[in-house]
């Protein structure tokens, strides 16, 4: 499974449109949870925290 965490946007000089800045997380069992504070936590497996994003440092998350 693969997750994309969108952390921002930047202008594409060739098209003039905004491109997303994406962090990609891939593992057999990758999962995530959001906390009431706005934090995002990525897990490689149920008991193995892989990454964490503070509130305001991520925009959206999606399966890829």
C-alpha positions as CSV (number, residue, x, y, z in Angstrom):
1,X,0.0,0.0,0.0
2,X,1.2,3.5,-0.7
3,X,0.2,6.8,0.9
4,X,0.8,10.3,-0.4
5,X,1.0,13.2,2.1
6,X,0.6,16.5,0.4
7,X,2.8,19.0,2.3
8,X,2.4,22.1,0.1
9,X,2.3,23.5,-3.5
10,X,4.7,25.3,-5.8
11,X,4.2,27.0,-9.1
12,X,5.3,25.0,-12.2
13,X,7.3,27.5,-14.3
14,X,6.5,25.5,-17.5
15,X,2.7,25.4,-17.1
16,X,2.0,28.2,-14.6
17,X,-0.1,25.8,-12.6
18,X,0.5,24.7,-9.0
19,X,2.2,21.3,-8.4
20,X,1.7,19.5,-5.2
21,X,4.7,18.7,-3.0
22,X,4.2,15.1,-1.9
23,X,5.9,12.7,0.6
24,X,5.3,9.1,-0.3
25,X,5.1,6.3,2.2
26,X,5.0,2.7,1.0
27,X,4.8,-0.6,3.0
28,X,2.7,-3.7,3.1
29,X,0.6,-2.4,6.0
30,X,1.1,1.4,6.0
31,X,-1.7,3.1,7.9
32,X,-2.3,6.6,9.4
33,X,-4.3,8.4,12.0
34,X,-5.1,12.0,12.6
35,X,-5.3,13.5,16.1
36,X,-7.7,16.2,17.3
37,X,-4.7,18.6,17.5
38,X,-4.3,18.2,13.7
39,X,-1.2,16.0,13.9
40,X,-0.8,13.2,11.4
41,X,1.0,9.9,12.3
42,X,2.1,7.3,9.7
43,X,2.6,3.7,10.8
44,X,4.6,1.0,9.0
45,X,2.7,-1.7,10.9
46,X,0.2,-1.5,13.8
47,X,2.9,-0.9,16.5
48,X,5.6,0.7,14.4
49,X,5.4,4.5,14.1
50,X,7.2,5.6,10.9
51,X,6.6,9.4,10.7
52,X,4.7,12.2,12.2
53,X,3.6,15.6,10.9
54,X,2.8,18.6,13.1
55,X,-0.4,20.5,12.6
56,X,-0.1,22.8,9.6
57,X,2.8,20.8,8.0
58,X,0.5,18.7,5.9
59,X,-2.5,19.5,3.7
60,X,-4.1,16.2,2.8
61,X,-3.4,12.5,2.6
62,X,-4.5,10.0,0.0
63,X,-3.9,6.4,-1.1
64,X,-1.9,6.2,-4.2
